[in-house]
Amino acid sequence: MGRVYMHLTYDQRLAIKQMLERGNSKKEIAESIGVHTSTIYREIDRGTVNGHYDPTAAEEAYQEKLAEKGPTAVLEENPELAN
């Protein structure tokens, strides 16, 4: 059986921010949330704005990437077919 991939929730992103503000290490944050330490590092990179982690910015970046996933719609590729 392969790996199971899960996306961070907004609540988990809020928890990351709170733990960072309290001075917890990345490893402690990862263990608390139940993800790999590298996930925390990537998440912090993704959500850092002006030198501070912003869970809202991270969530927006995640939603933008999510919207880009999947195949291009047939009608979008071929407008003549839509007519």
Jmol script that loads the backbone (N, CA, C; Angstrom):
load data "model"
ATOM      1  N   MET A   1       0.845  -1.173   0.000  1.00  0.00           N
ATOM      2  CA  MET A   1       0.000   0.000   0.000  1.00  0.00           C
ATOM      3  C   MET A   1       0.893   1.240   0.000  1.00  0.00           C
ATOM      4  N   GLY A   2       0.530   2.249  -0.767  1.00  0.00           N
ATOM      5  CA  GLY A   2       1.333   3.463  -0.898  1.00  0.00           C
ATOM      6  C   GLY A   2       1.124   4.436   0.245  1.00  0.00           C
ATOM      7  N   ARG A   3       1.787   5.530   0.111  1.00  0.00           N
ATOM      8  CA  ARG A   3       1.671   6.579   1.126  1.00  0.00           C
ATOM      9  C   ARG A   3       0.322   7.267   1.041  1.00  0.00           C
ATOM     10  N   VAL A   4      -0.109   7.775   2.169  1.00  0.00           N
ATOM     11  CA  VAL A   4      -1.349   8.537   2.229  1.00  0.00           C
ATOM     12  C   VAL A   4      -0.965   9.998   2.447  1.00  0.00           C
ATOM     13  N   TYR A   5      -1.333  10.848   1.505  1.00  0.00           N
ATOM     14  CA  TYR A   5      -1.002  12.260   1.603  1.00  0.00           C
ATOM     15  C   TYR A   5      -2.201  13.036   2.098  1.00  0.00           C
ATOM     16  N   MET A   6      -1.964  13.924   3.041  1.00  0.00           N
ATOM     17  CA  MET A   6      -3.037  14.744   3.587  1.00  0.00           C
ATOM     18  C   MET A   6      -2.591  16.203   3.532  1.00  0.00           C
ATOM     19  N   HIS A   7      -3.528  17.082   3.317  1.00  0.00           N
ATOM     20  CA  HIS A   7      -3.242  18.507   3.279  1.00  0.00           C
ATOM     21  C   HIS A   7      -3.483  19.096   4.661  1.00  0.00           C
ATOM     22  N   LEU A   8      -2.743  20.132   4.986  1.00  0.00           N
ATOM     23  CA  LEU A   8      -2.946  20.810   6.259  1.00  0.00           C
ATOM     24  C   LEU A   8      -4.267  21.565   6.224  1.00  0.00           C
ATOM     25  N   THR A   9      -4.936  21.576   7.350  1.00  0.00           N
ATOM     26  CA  THR A   9      -6.173  22.341   7.462  1.00  0.00           C
ATOM     27  C   THR A   9      -5.839  23.748   7.959  1.00  0.00           C
ATOM     28  N   TYR A  10      -6.807  24.634   7.846  1.00  0.00           N
ATOM     29  CA  TYR A  10      -6.600  26.000   8.332  1.00  0.00           C
ATOM     30  C   TYR A  10      -6.360  25.990   9.843  1.00  0.00           C
ATOM     31  N   ASP A  11      -7.046  25.118  10.566  1.00  0.00           N
ATOM     32  CA  ASP A  11      -6.841  25.015  12.015  1.00  0.00           C
ATOM     33  C   ASP A  11      -5.408  24.578  12.340  1.00  0.00           C
ATOM     34  N   GLN A  12      -4.856  23.671  11.541  1.00  0.00           N
ATOM     35  CA  GLN A  12      -3.473  23.261  11.747  1.00  0.00           C
ATOM     36  C   GLN A  12      -2.521  24.420  11.468  1.00  0.00           C
ATOM     37  N   ARG A  13      -2.846  25.227  10.454  1.00  0.00           N
ATOM     38  CA  ARG A  13      -2.014  26.397  10.151  1.00  0.00           C
ATOM     39  C   ARG A  13      -2.058  27.405  11.304  1.00  0.00           C
ATOM     40  N   LEU A  14      -3.225  27.569  11.898  1.00  0.00           N
ATOM     41  CA  LEU A  14      -3.342  28.457  13.060  1.00  0.00           C
ATOM     42  C   LEU A  14      -2.515  27.922  14.237  1.00  0.00           C
ATOM     43  N   ALA A  15      -2.536  26.602  14.415  1.00  0.00           N
ATOM     44  CA  ALA A  15      -1.754  25.984  15.491  1.00  0.00           C
ATOM     45  C   ALA A  15      -0.259  26.204  15.260  1.00  0.00           C
ATOM     46  N   ILE A  16       0.172  26.112  13.997  1.00  0.00           N
ATOM     47  CA  ILE A  16       1.584  26.360  13.679  1.00  0.00           C
ATOM     48  C   ILE A  16       1.957  27.772  14.087  1.00  0.00           C
ATOM     49  N   LYS A  17       1.104  28.739  13.752  1.00  0.00           N
ATOM     50  CA  LYS A  17       1.391  30.137  14.097  1.00  0.00           C
ATOM     51  C   LYS A  17       1.499  30.309  15.610  1.00  0.00           C
ATOM     52  N   GLN A  18       0.550  29.747  16.345  1.00  0.00           N
ATOM     53  CA  GLN A  18       0.567  29.878  17.802  1.00  0.00           C
ATOM     54  C   GLN A  18       1.820  29.255  18.407  1.00  0.00           C
ATOM     55  N   MET A  19       2.206  28.089  17.911  1.00  0.00           N
ATOM     56  CA  MET A  19       3.385  27.415  18.451  1.00  0.00           C
ATOM     57  C   MET A  19       4.661  28.167  18.096  1.00  0.00           C
ATOM     58  N   LEU A  20       4.722  28.730  16.901  1.00  0.00           N
ATOM     59  CA  LEU A  20       5.885  29.529  16.524  1.00  0.00           C
ATOM     60  C   LEU A  20       6.007  30.743  17.440  1.00  0.00           C
ATOM     61  N   GLU A  21       4.880  31.374  17.743  1.00  0.00           N
ATOM     62  CA  GLU A  21       4.889  32.545  18.626  1.00  0.00           C
ATOM     63  C   GLU A  21       5.325  32.184  20.039  1.00  0.00           C
ATOM     64  N   ARG A  22       5.013  30.951  20.472  1.00  0.00           N
ATOM     65  CA  ARG A  22       5.426  30.486  21.795  1.00  0.00           C
ATOM     66  C   ARG A  22       6.873  30.026  21.823  1.00  0.00           C
ATOM     67  N   GLY A  23       7.482  29.910  20.642  1.00  0.00           N
ATOM     68  CA  GLY A  23       8.884  29.512  20.586  1.00  0.00           C
ATOM     69  C   GLY A  23       9.121  28.023  20.468  1.00  0.00           C
ATOM     70  N   ASN A  24       8.082  27.264  20.129  1.00  0.00           N
ATOM     71  CA  ASN A  24       8.261  25.826  19.936  1.00  0.00           C
ATOM     72  C   ASN A  24       9.163  25.574  18.729  1.00  0.00           C
ATOM     73  N   SER A  25       9.893  24.463  18.780  1.00  0.00           N
ATOM     74  CA  SER A  25      10.751  24.094  17.654  1.00  0.00           C
ATOM     75  C   SER A  25       9.893  23.508  16.535  1.00  0.00           C
ATOM     76  N   LYS A  26      10.482  23.471  15.337  1.00  0.00           N
ATOM     77  CA  LYS A  26       9.761  22.902  14.184  1.00  0.00           C
ATOM     78  C   LYS A  26       9.433  21.431  14.445  1.00  0.00           C
ATOM     79  N   LYS A  27      10.358  20.732  15.088  1.00  0.00           N
ATOM     80  CA  LYS A  27      10.141  19.325  15.398  1.00  0.00           C
ATOM     81  C   LYS A  27       8.971  19.147  16.374  1.00  0.00           C
ATOM     82  N   GLU A  28       8.896  19.990  17.390  1.00  0.00           N
ATOM     83  CA  GLU A  28       7.784  19.917  18.348  1.00  0.00           C
ATOM     84  C   GLU A  28       6.454  20.210  17.656  1.00  0.00           C
ATOM     85  N   ILE A  29       6.462  21.186  16.768  1.00  0.00           N
ATOM     86  CA  ILE A  29       5.242  21.530  16.040  1.00  0.00           C
ATOM     87  C   ILE A  29       4.803  20.347  15.185  1.00  0.00           C
ATOM     88  N   ALA A  30       5.743  19.746  14.467  1.00  0.00           N
ATOM     89  CA  ALA A  30       5.432  18.604  13.607  1.00  0.00           C
ATOM     90  C   ALA A  30       4.849  17.446  14.413  1.00  0.00           C
ATOM     91  N   GLU A  31       5.456  17.148  15.544  1.00  0.00           N
ATOM     92  CA  GLU A  31       4.964  16.051  16.385  1.00  0.00           C
ATOM     93  C   GLU A  31       3.575  16.348  16.917  1.00  0.00           C
ATOM     94  N   SER A  32       3.330  17.594  17.284  1.00  0.00           N
ATOM     95  CA  SER A  32       2.033  17.987  17.822  1.00  0.00           C
ATOM     96  C   SER A  32       0.923  17.863  16.778  1.00  0.00           C
ATOM     97  N   ILE A  33       1.238  18.239  15.550  1.00  0.00           N
ATOM     98  CA  ILE A  33       0.235  18.218  14.480  1.00  0.00           C
ATOM     99  C   ILE A  33       0.138  16.841  13.831  1.00  0.00           C
ATOM    100  N   GLY A  34       1.202  16.065  13.934  1.00  0.00           N
ATOM    101  CA  GLY A  34       1.189  14.721  13.360  1.00  0.00           C
ATOM    102  C   GLY A  34       1.659  14.676  11.922  1.00  0.00           C
ATOM    103  N   VAL A  35       2.622  15.535  11.590  1.00  0.00           N
ATOM    104  CA  VAL A  35       3.180  15.552  10.241  1.00  0.00           C
ATOM    105  C   VAL A  35       4.701  15.477  10.338  1.00  0.00           C
ATOM    106  N   HIS A  36       5.357  15.318   9.196  1.00  0.00           N
ATOM    107  CA  HIS A  36       6.810  15.267   9.157  1.00  0.00           C
ATOM    108  C   HIS A  36       7.377  16.669   9.353  1.00  0.00           C
ATOM    109  N   THR A  37       8.559  16.739   9.910  1.00  0.00           N
ATOM    110  CA  THR A  37       9.205  18.026  10.165  1.00  0.00           C
ATOM    111  C   THR A  37       9.371  18.830   8.881  1.00  0.00           C
ATOM    112  N   SER A  38       9.679  18.168   7.764  1.00  0.00           N
ATOM    113  CA  SER A  38       9.859  18.882   6.501  1.00  0.00           C
ATOM    114  C   SER A  38       8.565  19.555   6.051  1.00  0.00           C
ATOM    115  N   THR A  39       7.431  18.993   6.420  1.00  0.00           N
ATOM    116  CA  THR A  39       6.140  19.614   6.094  1.00  0.00           C
ATOM    117  C   THR A  39       6.032  20.976   6.773  1.00  0.00           C
ATOM    118  N   ILE A  40       6.482  21.057   7.992  1.00  0.00           N
ATOM    119  CA  ILE A  40       6.427  22.314   8.739  1.00  0.00           C
ATOM    120  C   ILE A  40       7.340  23.347   8.089  1.00  0.00           C
ATOM    121  N   TYR A  41       8.550  22.937   7.722  1.00  0.00           N
ATOM    122  CA  TYR A  41       9.469  23.865   7.062  1.00  0.00           C
ATOM    123  C   TYR A  41       8.877  24.384   5.754  1.00  0.00           C
ATOM    124  N   ARG A  42       8.305  23.494   4.949  1.00  0.00           N
ATOM    125  CA  ARG A  42       7.695  23.922   3.673  1.00  0.00           C
ATOM    126  C   ARG A  42       6.505  24.843   3.918  1.00  0.00           C
ATOM    127  N   GLU A  43       5.713  24.519   4.912  1.00  0.00           N
ATOM    128  CA  GLU A  43       4.544  25.331   5.220  1.00  0.00           C
ATOM    129  C   GLU A  43       4.954  26.728   5.667  1.00  0.00           C
ATOM    130  N   ILE A  44       5.970  26.814   6.477  1.00  0.00           N
ATOM    131  CA  ILE A  44       6.442  28.120   6.943  1.00  0.00           C
ATOM    132  C   ILE A  44       6.985  28.924   5.768  1.00  0.00           C
ATOM    133  N   ASP A  45       7.724  28.269   4.872  1.00  0.00           N
ATOM    134  CA  ASP A  45       8.214  28.960   3.668  1.00  0.00           C
ATOM    135  C   ASP A  45       7.050  29.477   2.827  1.00  0.00           C
ATOM    136  N   ARG A  46       6.037  28.651   2.666  1.00  0.00           N
ATOM    137  CA  ARG A  46       4.883  29.008   1.843  1.00  0.00           C
ATOM    138  C   ARG A  46       4.097  30.182   2.438  1.00  0.00           C
ATOM    139  N   GLY A  47       4.019  30.230   3.749  1.00  0.00           N
ATOM    140  CA  GLY A  47       3.150  31.205   4.393  1.00  0.00           C
ATOM    141  C   GLY A  47       3.842  32.383   5.036  1.00  0.00           C
ATOM    142  N   THR A  48       5.128  32.564   4.775  1.00  0.00           N
ATOM    143  CA  THR A  48       5.837  33.678   5.389  1.00  0.00           C
ATOM    144  C   THR A  48       5.632  34.946   4.581  1.00  0.00           C
ATOM    145  N   VAL A  49       5.146  35.978   5.261  1.00  0.00           N
ATOM    146  CA  VAL A  49       4.925  37.293   4.656  1.00  0.00           C
ATOM    147  C   VAL A  49       5.623  38.312   5.543  1.00  0.00           C
ATOM    148  N   ASN A  50       6.499  39.103   4.951  1.00  0.00           N
ATOM    149  CA  ASN A  50       7.257  40.120   5.697  1.00  0.00           C
ATOM    150  C   ASN A  50       7.972  39.547   6.915  1.00  0.00           C
ATOM    151  N   GLY A  51       8.507  38.346   6.756  1.00  0.00           N
ATOM    152  CA  GLY A  51       9.298  37.750   7.823  1.00  0.00           C
ATOM    153  C   GLY A  51       8.515  37.047   8.909  1.00  0.00           C
ATOM    154  N   HIS A  52       7.185  36.978   8.787  1.00  0.00           N
ATOM    155  CA  HIS A  52       6.355  36.323   9.802  1.00  0.00           C
ATOM    156  C   HIS A  52       5.414  35.342   9.130  1.00  0.00           C
ATOM    157  N   TYR A  53       5.173  34.209   9.792  1.00  0.00           N
ATOM    158  CA  TYR A  53       4.258  33.205   9.260  1.00  0.00           C
ATOM    159  C   TYR A  53       2.827  33.720   9.366  1.00  0.00           C
ATOM    160  N   ASP A  54       2.108  33.672   8.255  1.00  0.00           N
ATOM    161  CA  ASP A  54       0.716  34.123   8.198  1.00  0.00           C
ATOM    162  C   ASP A  54      -0.144  32.960   7.704  1.00  0.00           C
ATOM    163  N   PRO A  55      -0.927  32.334   8.590  1.00  0.00           N
ATOM    164  CA  PRO A  55      -1.724  31.176   8.176  1.00  0.00           C
ATOM    165  C   PRO A  55      -2.757  31.518   7.103  1.00  0.00           C
ATOM    166  N   THR A  56      -3.245  32.744   7.082  1.00  0.00           N
ATOM    167  CA  THR A  56      -4.219  33.142   6.063  1.00  0.00           C
ATOM    168  C   THR A  56      -3.558  33.188   4.690  1.00  0.00           C
ATOM    169  N   ALA A  57      -2.357  33.740   4.617  1.00  0.00           N
ATOM    170  CA  ALA A  57      -1.621  33.784   3.350  1.00  0.00           C
ATOM    171  C   ALA A  57      -1.283  32.371   2.888  1.00  0.00           C
ATOM    172  N   ALA A  58      -0.917  31.502   3.815  1.00  0.00           N
ATOM    173  CA  ALA A  58      -0.605  30.115   3.471  1.00  0.00           C
ATOM    174  C   ALA A  58      -1.844  29.404   2.938  1.00  0.00           C
ATOM    175  N   GLU A  59      -2.983  29.637   3.559  1.00  0.00           N
ATOM    176  CA  GLU A  59      -4.236  29.024   3.111  1.00  0.00           C
ATOM    177  C   GLU A  59      -4.613  29.533   1.720  1.00  0.00           C
ATOM    178  N   GLU A  60      -4.444  30.817   1.484  1.00  0.00           N
ATOM    179  CA  GLU A  60      -4.751  31.382   0.160  1.00  0.00           C
ATOM    180  C   GLU A  60      -3.839  30.784  -0.910  1.00  0.00           C
ATOM    181  N   ALA A  61      -2.553  30.628  -0.596  1.00  0.00           N
ATOM    182  CA  ALA A  61      -1.615  30.024  -1.546  1.00  0.00           C
ATOM    183  C   ALA A  61      -2.018  28.576  -1.831  1.00  0.00           C
ATOM    184  N   TYR A  62      -2.425  27.866  -0.800  1.00  0.00           N
ATOM    185  CA  TYR A  62      -2.876  26.483  -0.964  1.00  0.00           C
ATOM    186  C   TYR A  62      -4.119  26.425  -1.857  1.00  0.00           C
ATOM    187  N   GLN A  63      -5.084  27.291  -1.607  1.00  0.00           N
ATOM    188  CA  GLN A  63      -6.314  27.296  -2.400  1.00  0.00           C
ATOM    189  C   GLN A  63      -6.041  27.639  -3.865  1.00  0.00           C
ATOM    190  N   GLU A  64      -5.105  28.564  -4.112  1.00  0.00           N
ATOM    191  CA  GLU A  64      -4.749  28.910  -5.491  1.00  0.00           C
ATOM    192  C   GLU A  64      -4.141  27.715  -6.206  1.00  0.00           C
ATOM    193  N   LYS A  65      -3.229  27.018  -5.545  1.00  0.00           N
ATOM    194  CA  LYS A  65      -2.608  25.830  -6.137  1.00  0.00           C
ATOM    195  C   LYS A  65      -3.649  24.749  -6.373  1.00  0.00           C
ATOM    196  N   LEU A  66      -4.575  24.605  -5.445  1.00  0.00           N
ATOM    197  CA  LEU A  66      -5.615  23.593  -5.563  1.00  0.00           C
ATOM    198  C   LEU A  66      -6.502  23.871  -6.772  1.00  0.00           C
ATOM    199  N   ALA A  67      -6.794  25.134  -7.017  1.00  0.00           N
ATOM    200  CA  ALA A  67      -7.641  25.504  -8.148  1.00  0.00           C
ATOM    201  C   ALA A  67      -6.953  25.220  -9.484  1.00  0.00           C
ATOM    202  N   GLU A  68      -5.625  25.217  -9.500  1.00  0.00           N
ATOM    203  CA  GLU A  68      -4.873  24.967 -10.731  1.00  0.00           C
ATOM    204  C   GLU A  68      -4.774  23.487 -11.066  1.00  0.00           C
ATOM    205  N   LYS A  69      -5.123  22.618 -10.137  1.00  0.00           N
ATOM    206  CA  LYS A  69      -4.984  21.184 -10.354  1.00  0.00           C
ATOM    207  C   LYS A  69      -6.052  20.667 -11.301  1.00  0.00           C
ATOM    208  N   GLY A  70      -5.765  19.554 -11.893  1.00  0.00           N
ATOM    209  CA  GLY A  70      -6.727  18.867 -12.734  1.00  0.00           C
ATOM    210  C   GLY A  70      -6.562  19.213 -14.195  1.00  0.00           C
ATOM    211  N   PRO A  71      -7.239  18.461 -15.032  1.00  0.00           N
ATOM    212  CA  PRO A  71      -7.124  18.700 -16.469  1.00  0.00           C
ATOM    213  C   PRO A  71      -7.842  19.985 -16.880  1.00  0.00           C
ATOM    214  N   THR A  72      -7.408  20.538 -18.001  1.00  0.00           N
ATOM    215  CA  THR A  72      -8.062  21.720 -18.552  1.00  0.00           C
ATOM    216  C   THR A  72      -9.408  21.294 -19.120  1.00  0.00           C
ATOM    217  N   ALA A  73     -10.429  22.094 -18.915  1.00  0.00           N
ATOM    218  CA  ALA A  73     -11.760  21.787 -19.417  1.00  0.00           C
ATOM    219  C   ALA A  73     -11.746  21.729 -20.941  1.00  0.00           C
ATOM    220  N   VAL A  74     -12.478  20.780 -21.507  1.00  0.00           N
ATOM    221  CA  VAL A  74     -12.517  20.593 -22.960  1.00  0.00           C
ATOM    222  C   VAL A  74     -13.009  21.858 -23.646  1.00  0.00           C
ATOM    223  N   LEU A  75     -14.029  22.483 -23.102  1.00  0.00           N
ATOM    224  CA  LEU A  75     -14.580  23.684 -23.730  1.00  0.00           C
ATOM    225  C   LEU A  75     -13.629  24.863 -23.622  1.00  0.00           C
ATOM    226  N   GLU A  76     -12.792  24.859 -22.605  1.00  0.00           N
ATOM    227  CA  GLU A  76     -11.802  25.918 -22.455  1.00  0.00           C
ATOM    228  C   GLU A  76     -10.701  25.756 -23.504  1.00  0.00           C
ATOM    229  N   GLU A  77     -10.354  24.512 -23.801  1.00  0.00           N
ATOM    230  CA  GLU A  77      -9.325  24.246 -24.807  1.00  0.00           C
ATOM    231  C   GLU A  77      -9.833  24.502 -26.225  1.00  0.00           C
ATOM    232  N   ASN A  78     -11.118  24.279 -26.446  1.00  0.00           N
ATOM    233  CA  ASN A  78     -11.682  24.370 -27.792  1.00  0.00           C
ATOM    234  C   ASN A  78     -12.951  25.219 -27.761  1.00  0.00           C
ATOM    235  N   PRO A  79     -12.837  26.556 -27.873  1.00  0.00           N
ATOM    236  CA  PRO A  79     -14.020  27.423 -27.816  1.00  0.00           C
ATOM    237  C   PRO A  79     -15.009  27.172 -28.963  1.00  0.00           C
ATOM    238  N   GLU A  80     -14.516  26.675 -30.090  1.00  0.00           N
ATOM    239  CA  GLU A  80     -15.408  26.385 -31.219  1.00  0.00           C
ATOM    240  C   GLU A  80     -16.401  25.291 -30.855  1.00  0.00           C
ATOM    241  N   LEU A  81     -15.947  24.342 -30.050  1.00  0.00           N
ATOM    242  CA  LEU A  81     -16.822  23.247 -29.616  1.00  0.00           C
ATOM    243  C   LEU A  81     -17.924  23.789 -28.703  1.00  0.00           C
ATOM    244  N   ALA A  82     -17.616  24.819 -27.939  1.00  0.00           N
ATOM    245  CA  ALA A  82     -18.603  25.398 -27.040  1.00  0.00           C
ATOM    246  C   ALA A  82     -19.745  26.051 -27.812  1.00  0.00           C
ATOM    247  N   ASN A  83     -19.427  26.591 -28.976  1.00  0.00           N
ATOM    248  CA  ASN A  83     -20.469  27.229 -29.806  1.00  0.00           C
ATOM    249  C   ASN A  83     -21.289  26.175 -30.462  1.00  0.00           C
TER     250      ASN A  83
END
end "model"
wireframe off; spacefill off
backbone 0.3
color backbone group
